[in-house]
Amino acid sequence: LVINVVSFCFRHPWDTVIKAAMRKYPNPMNPCVVGVDVLDRSLDSRGRLHSHRLLSTEWGLPSIVRAILGTSRTLTYIEERSVVDPVEKKMELCSTNGCRSLRKLPAAETGSVRCSSGRNSETRSKEKKRFFFLRNPDLTGLATKISEFRIKGRDALEWVISKLNTELEELKSVRENMKSAMAAASTEN
């Protein structure tokens, strides 16, 4: 059992960080995530958004590692459940290794709570990651590698936020061009 607590500060508004979290995959920092399917999404009576997603991952493990693990299959699935509370400005996320047929692979459980600090449009992110390694104590070295993914996750969120900001600027530009064209057309008539 390995427990890591990490805190990141995103210098972006809370709603921007949450939008980025929902659009985090695919991204160039985590190429192992090859697909995301929304299994269920609903609003509860308090206005919180509940999501259940399935992430398809392809790790491309070397043949020696696949032999040690006793499998040739490297496509695995991660179940992700999240609750976004816009009133409390909080997101809770839990993801687990959904592939129980690969009992020698690590089953990872991660939890993340993101809430607004309320100052300077910053959003704080505190993450707790717990990794349970089943049936093979020799795999505990993977904990270090897996914990490095949290840095990639932060970088991926920043990448998505940058992409969102670029899209917003492009939309503003198109809107301004349309306004100018409509104004020019109305003066010609």
Phi and psi restraints in degrees (value plus and minus 20) as a CYANA .aco file:
   2 VAL   PHI    -146.0  -106.0
   2 VAL   PSI     110.4   150.4
   3 ILE   PHI    -141.6  -101.6
   3 ILE   PSI     105.8   145.8
   4 ASN   PHI    -142.3  -102.3
   4 ASN   PSI     113.5   153.5
   5 VAL   PHI    -135.6   -95.6
   5 VAL   PSI     106.1   146.1
   6 VAL   PHI    -147.6  -107.6
   6 VAL   PSI     125.3   165.3
   7 SER   PHI    -150.4  -110.4
   7 SER   PSI     109.8   149.8
   8 PHE   PHI    -141.6  -101.6
   8 PHE   PSI     133.6   173.6
   9 CYS   PHI    -142.3  -102.3
   9 CYS   PSI      99.4   139.4
  10 PHE   PHI    -118.9   -78.9
  10 PHE   PSI     109.4   149.4
  11 ARG   PHI    -110.3   -70.3
  11 ARG   PSI      37.5    77.5
  12 HIS   PHI    -162.8  -122.8
  12 HIS   PSI     136.3   176.3
  13 PRO   PHI     -80.8   -40.8
  13 PRO   PSI     133.0   173.0
  14 TRP   PHI     -74.9   -34.9
  14 TRP   PSI     -67.6   -27.6
  15 ASP   PHI     -83.3   -43.3
  15 ASP   PSI     -51.7   -11.7
  16 THR   PHI     -87.6   -47.6
  16 THR   PSI     -63.0   -23.0
  17 VAL   PHI     -84.6   -44.6
  17 VAL   PSI     -60.0   -20.0
  18 ILE   PHI     -87.2   -47.2
  18 ILE   PSI     -62.7   -22.7
  19 LYS   PHI     -79.5   -39.5
  19 LYS   PSI     -61.5   -21.5
  20 ALA   PHI     -85.1   -45.1
  20 ALA   PSI     -59.6   -19.6
  21 ALA   PHI     -82.1   -42.1
  21 ALA   PSI     -56.9   -16.9
  22 MET   PHI     -94.6   -54.6
  22 MET   PSI     -41.5    -1.5
  23 ARG   PHI    -132.1   -92.1
  23 ARG   PSI       1.4    41.4
  24 LYS   PHI     -82.3   -42.3
  24 LYS   PSI     -53.4   -13.4
  25 TYR   PHI    -134.4   -94.4
  25 TYR   PSI     123.4   163.4
  26 PRO   PHI     -97.8   -57.8
  26 PRO   PSI     138.0   178.0
  27 ASN   PHI    -174.1  -134.1
  27 ASN   PSI     136.3   176.3
  28 PRO   PHI     -90.0   -50.0
  28 PRO   PSI     -36.9     3.1
  29 MET   PHI    -100.2   -60.2
  29 MET   PSI     -44.0    -4.0
  30 ASN   PHI    -146.2  -106.2
  30 ASN   PSI      46.1    86.1
  31 PRO   PHI     -87.1   -47.1
  31 PRO   PSI     -32.3     7.7
  32 CYS   PHI     -90.7   -50.7
  32 CYS   PSI     -41.1    -1.1
  33 VAL   PHI    -102.6   -62.6
  33 VAL   PSI      90.8   130.8
  34 VAL   PHI    -124.0   -84.0
  34 VAL   PSI     -27.3    12.7
  35 GLY   PHI    -187.2  -147.2
  35 GLY   PSI     130.9   170.9
  36 VAL   PHI    -155.4  -115.4
  36 VAL   PSI     105.6   145.6
  37 ASP   PHI    -140.5  -100.5
  37 ASP   PSI     111.7   151.7
  38 VAL   PHI    -105.7   -65.7
  38 VAL   PSI      95.6   135.6
  39 LEU   PHI    -106.3   -66.3
  39 LEU   PSI     -54.1   -14.1
  40 ASP   PHI    -179.4  -139.4
  40 ASP   PSI     123.0   163.0
  41 ARG   PHI    -169.7  -129.7
  41 ARG   PSI     109.0   149.0
  42 SER   PHI    -174.4  -134.4
  42 SER   PSI     140.6   180.6
  43 LEU   PHI    -123.7   -83.7
  43 LEU   PSI     117.4   157.4
  44 ASP   PHI    -112.5   -72.5
  44 ASP   PSI    -199.6  -159.6
  45 SER   PHI     -86.3   -46.3
  45 SER   PSI     -36.9     3.1
  46 ARG   PHI    -114.6   -74.6
  46 ARG   PSI     -15.5    24.5
  47 GLY   PHI      62.5   102.5
  47 GLY   PSI      -5.8    34.2
  48 ARG   PHI    -107.4   -67.4
  48 ARG   PSI     118.7   158.7
  49 LEU   PHI    -110.6   -70.6
  49 LEU   PSI      99.5   139.5
  50 HIS   PHI    -123.8   -83.8
  50 HIS   PSI     106.6   146.6
  51 SER   PHI    -146.7  -106.7
  51 SER   PSI     123.1   163.1
  52 HIS   PHI    -148.8  -108.8
  52 HIS   PSI      93.6   133.6
  53 ARG   PHI    -142.5  -102.5
  53 ARG   PSI     136.5   176.5
  54 LEU   PHI    -138.7   -98.7
  54 LEU   PSI      99.6   139.6
  55 LEU   PHI    -120.8   -80.8
  55 LEU   PSI     106.7   146.7
  56 SER   PHI    -113.6   -73.6
  56 SER   PSI     107.6   147.6
  57 THR   PHI    -144.2  -104.2
  57 THR   PSI     121.5   161.5
  58 GLU   PHI    -145.4  -105.4
  58 GLU   PSI      88.4   128.4
  59 TRP   PHI    -107.3   -67.3
  59 TRP   PSI     -40.9    -0.9
  60 GLY   PHI      37.7    77.7
  60 GLY   PSI      29.5    69.5
  61 LEU   PHI     -88.4   -48.4
  61 LEU   PSI     124.1   164.1
  62 PRO   PHI     -81.0   -41.0
  62 PRO   PSI     134.4   174.4
  63 SER   PHI     -79.5   -39.5
  63 SER   PSI     -54.2   -14.2
  64 ILE   PHI     -84.9   -44.9
  64 ILE   PSI     -58.3   -18.3
  65 VAL   PHI     -89.6   -49.6
  65 VAL   PSI     -61.1   -21.1
  66 ARG   PHI     -81.9   -41.9
  66 ARG   PSI     -56.1   -16.1
  67 ALA   PHI     -87.0   -47.0
  67 ALA   PSI     -60.3   -20.3
  68 ILE   PHI     -84.3   -44.3
  68 ILE   PSI     -61.1   -21.1
  69 LEU   PHI     -96.0   -56.0
  69 LEU   PSI     -36.4     3.6
  70 GLY   PHI      56.7    96.7
  70 GLY   PSI      12.0    52.0
  71 THR   PHI    -169.2  -129.2
  71 THR   PSI     129.8   169.8
  72 SER   PHI    -120.1   -80.1
  72 SER   PSI     -26.4    13.6
  73 ARG   PHI    -107.6   -67.6
  73 ARG   PSI     106.9   146.9
  74 THR   PHI    -138.2   -98.2
  74 THR   PSI     -21.4    18.6
  75 LEU   PHI    -102.1   -62.1
  75 LEU   PSI     100.5   140.5
  76 THR   PHI    -148.7  -108.7
  76 THR   PSI     150.1   190.1
  77 TYR   PHI    -146.5  -106.5
  77 TYR   PSI     121.4   161.4
  78 ILE   PHI    -138.2   -98.2
  78 ILE   PSI     106.1   146.1
  79 GLU   PHI    -109.7   -69.7
  79 GLU   PSI     111.7   151.7
  80 GLU   PHI    -144.2  -104.2
  80 GLU   PSI     106.2   146.2
  81 ARG   PHI    -141.2  -101.2
  81 ARG   PSI     113.9   153.9
  82 SER   PHI    -159.3  -119.3
  82 SER   PSI     134.7   174.7
  83 VAL   PHI    -151.3  -111.3
  83 VAL   PSI     101.8   141.8
  84 VAL   PHI    -129.2   -89.2
  84 VAL   PSI     101.8   141.8
  85 ASP   PHI    -131.5   -91.5
  85 ASP   PSI      81.7   121.7
  86 PRO   PHI     -90.8   -50.8
  86 PRO   PSI     -42.6    -2.6
  87 VAL   PHI     -94.4   -54.4
  87 VAL   PSI     -68.7   -28.7
  88 GLU   PHI    -100.9   -60.9
  88 GLU   PSI     -28.4    11.6
  89 LYS   PHI      32.4    72.4
  89 LYS   PSI      39.3    79.3
  90 LYS   PHI    -160.6  -120.6
  90 LYS   PSI     123.4   163.4
  91 MET   PHI    -149.9  -109.9
  91 MET   PSI     110.2   150.2
  92 GLU   PHI    -134.5   -94.5
  92 GLU   PSI     115.2   155.2
  93 LEU   PHI    -157.2  -117.2
  93 LEU   PSI     115.7   155.7
  94 CYS   PHI    -154.4  -114.4
  94 CYS   PSI     108.7   148.7
  95 SER   PHI    -147.9  -107.9
  95 SER   PSI     121.9   161.9
  96 THR   PHI    -154.2  -114.2
  96 THR   PSI     132.0   172.0
  97 ASN   PHI     -86.4   -46.4
  97 ASN   PSI      93.2   133.2
  98 GLY   PHI    -107.2   -67.2
  98 GLY   PSI     -21.9    18.1
  99 CYS   PHI    -117.6   -77.6
  99 CYS   PSI      66.7   106.7
 100 ARG   PHI     -98.2   -58.2
 100 ARG   PSI     -29.2    10.8
 101 SER   PHI     -96.0   -56.0
 101 SER   PSI     -37.2     2.8
 102 LEU   PHI    -121.4   -81.4
 102 LEU   PSI      52.0    92.0
 103 ARG   PHI     -83.8   -43.8
 103 ARG   PSI     -39.9     0.1
 104 LYS   PHI    -103.4   -63.4
 104 LYS   PSI     -36.4     3.6
 105 LEU   PHI     -97.5   -57.5
 105 LEU   PSI     132.0   172.0
 106 PRO   PHI     -88.0   -48.0
 106 PRO   PSI     119.4   159.4
 107 ALA   PHI    -119.5   -79.5
 107 ALA   PSI      95.3   135.3
 108 ALA   PHI    -123.8   -83.8
 108 ALA   PSI     118.8   158.8
 109 GLU   PHI    -142.3  -102.3
 109 GLU   PSI     106.6   146.6
 110 THR   PHI    -147.6  -107.6
 110 THR   PSI     126.3   166.3
 111 GLY   PHI    -151.4  -111.4
 111 GLY   PSI     124.7   164.7
 112 SER   PHI    -163.1  -123.1
 112 SER   PSI     112.3   152.3
 113 VAL   PHI    -143.2  -103.2
 113 VAL   PSI     103.1   143.1
 114 ARG   PHI    -137.9   -97.9
 114 ARG   PSI     103.0   143.0
 115 CYS   PHI    -158.7  -118.7
 115 CYS   PSI     133.0   173.0
 116 SER   PHI     -91.1   -51.1
 116 SER   PSI     117.5   157.5
 117 SER   PHI    -103.3   -63.3
 117 SER   PSI     -37.2     2.8
 118 GLY   PHI      59.6    99.6
 118 GLY   PSI     -16.6    23.4
 119 ARG   PHI    -145.9  -105.9
 119 ARG   PSI     117.8   157.8
 120 ASN   PHI      35.2    75.2
 120 ASN   PSI      12.2    52.2
 121 SER   PHI      32.2    72.2
 121 SER   PSI      15.3    55.3
 122 GLU   PHI    -117.9   -77.9
 122 GLU   PSI     128.2   168.2
 123 THR   PHI    -141.0  -101.0
 123 THR   PSI     103.0   143.0
 124 ARG   PHI    -109.8   -69.8
 124 ARG   PSI     123.9   163.9
 125 SER   PHI    -147.7  -107.7
 125 SER   PSI     102.6   142.6
 126 LYS   PHI    -136.8   -96.8
 126 LYS   PSI     107.3   147.3
 127 GLU   PHI    -142.0  -102.0
 127 GLU   PSI     118.0   158.0
 128 LYS   PHI    -138.3   -98.3
 128 LYS   PSI     105.5   145.5
 129 LYS   PHI    -139.3   -99.3
 129 LYS   PSI     111.0   151.0
 130 ARG   PHI    -144.1  -104.1
 130 ARG   PSI     112.7   152.7
 131 PHE   PHI    -141.9  -101.9
 131 PHE   PSI     108.7   148.7
 132 PHE   PHI    -133.1   -93.1
 132 PHE   PSI     103.5   143.5
 133 PHE   PHI    -123.8   -83.8
 133 PHE   PSI      99.6   139.6
 134 LEU   PHI    -119.9   -79.9
 134 LEU   PSI     115.2   155.2
 135 ARG   PHI      40.5    80.5
 135 ARG   PSI     -17.8    22.2
 136 ASN   PHI    -169.9  -129.9
 136 ASN   PSI      70.9   110.9
 137 PRO   PHI     -83.9   -43.9
 137 PRO   PSI     -36.1     3.9
 138 ASP   PHI     -89.8   -49.8
 138 ASP   PSI     -32.7     7.3
 139 LEU   PHI    -105.8   -65.8
 139 LEU   PSI     -18.8    21.2
 140 THR   PHI     -83.5   -43.5
 140 THR   PSI     -41.1    -1.1
 141 GLY   PHI     -83.4   -43.4
 141 GLY   PSI     -41.0    -1.0
 142 LEU   PHI     -88.2   -48.2
 142 LEU   PSI     -40.4    -0.4
 143 ALA   PHI     -78.9   -38.9
 143 ALA   PSI     -60.1   -20.1
 144 THR   PHI     -82.9   -42.9
 144 THR   PSI     -66.8   -26.8
 145 LYS   PHI     -82.8   -42.8
 145 LYS   PSI     -64.4   -24.4
 146 ILE   PHI     -84.3   -44.3
 146 ILE   PSI     -58.9   -18.9
 147 SER   PHI     -86.2   -46.2
 147 SER   PSI     -44.9    -4.9
 148 GLU   PHI     -87.1   -47.1
 148 GLU   PSI     -43.5    -3.5
 149 PHE   PHI     -84.1   -44.1
 149 PHE   PSI     -44.3    -4.3
 150 ARG   PHI     -84.8   -44.8
 150 ARG   PSI     -54.0   -14.0
 151 ILE   PHI     -86.8   -46.8
 151 ILE   PSI     -62.6   -22.6
 152 LYS   PHI     -82.7   -42.7
 152 LYS   PSI     -56.0   -16.0
 153 GLY   PHI     -83.7   -43.7
 153 GLY   PSI     -62.1   -22.1
 154 ARG   PHI     -83.8   -43.8
 154 ARG   PSI     -65.6   -25.6
 155 ASP   PHI     -82.5   -42.5
 155 ASP   PSI     -56.5   -16.5
 156 ALA   PHI     -84.7   -44.7
 156 ALA   PSI     -61.6   -21.6
 157 LEU   PHI     -82.4   -42.4
 157 LEU   PSI     -62.2   -22.2
 158 GLU   PHI     -82.0   -42.0
 158 GLU   PSI     -59.4   -19.4
 159 TRP   PHI     -83.1   -43.1
 159 TRP   PSI     -65.0   -25.0
 160 VAL   PHI     -85.4   -45.4
 160 VAL   PSI     -60.6   -20.6
 161 ILE   PHI     -81.3   -41.3
 161 ILE   PSI     -62.5   -22.5
 162 SER   PHI     -81.2   -41.2
 162 SER   PSI     -62.2   -22.2
 163 LYS   PHI     -83.4   -43.4
 163 LYS   PSI     -63.4   -23.4
 164 LEU   PHI     -81.1   -41.1
 164 LEU   PSI     -63.4   -23.4
 165 ASN   PHI     -83.9   -43.9
 165 ASN   PSI     -59.3   -19.3
 166 THR   PHI     -83.5   -43.5
 166 THR   PSI     -65.4   -25.4
 167 GLU   PHI     -80.4   -40.4
 167 GLU   PSI     -60.8   -20.8
 168 LEU   PHI     -84.1   -44.1
 168 LEU   PSI     -62.6   -22.6
 169 GLU   PHI     -84.4   -44.4
 169 GLU   PSI     -59.8   -19.8
 170 GLU   PHI     -83.4   -43.4
 170 GLU   PSI     -61.6   -21.6
 171 LEU   PHI     -84.4   -44.4
 171 LEU   PSI     -60.1   -20.1
 172 LYS   PHI     -82.2   -42.2
 172 LYS   PSI     -61.1   -21.1
 173 SER   PHI     -84.1   -44.1
 173 SER   PSI     -65.0   -25.0
 174 VAL   PHI     -82.1   -42.1
 174 VAL   PSI     -62.2   -22.2
 175 ARG   PHI     -81.8   -41.8
 175 ARG   PSI     -64.8   -24.8
 176 GLU   PHI     -83.7   -43.7
 176 GLU   PSI     -61.4   -21.4
 177 ASN   PHI     -82.7   -42.7
 177 ASN   PSI     -59.7   -19.7
 178 MET   PHI     -86.9   -46.9
 178 MET   PSI     -61.5   -21.5
 179 LYS   PHI     -80.7   -40.7
 179 LYS   PSI     -64.2   -24.2
 180 SER   PHI     -83.3   -43.3
 180 SER   PSI     -64.0   -24.0
 181 ALA   PHI     -84.8   -44.8
 181 ALA   PSI     -59.5   -19.5
 182 MET   PHI     -88.8   -48.8
 182 MET   PSI     -59.0   -19.0
 183 ALA   PHI     -85.5   -45.5
 183 ALA   PSI     -62.1   -22.1
 184 ALA   PHI     -84.7   -44.7
 184 ALA   PSI     -59.7   -19.7
 185 ALA   PHI     -87.3   -47.3
 185 ALA   PSI     -56.1   -16.1
 186 SER   PHI     -93.9   -53.9
 186 SER   PSI     -47.6    -7.6
 187 THR   PHI     -98.0   -58.0
 187 THR   PSI     -44.1    -4.1
 188 GLU   PHI     -95.0   -55.0
 188 GLU   PSI     -45.3    -5.3
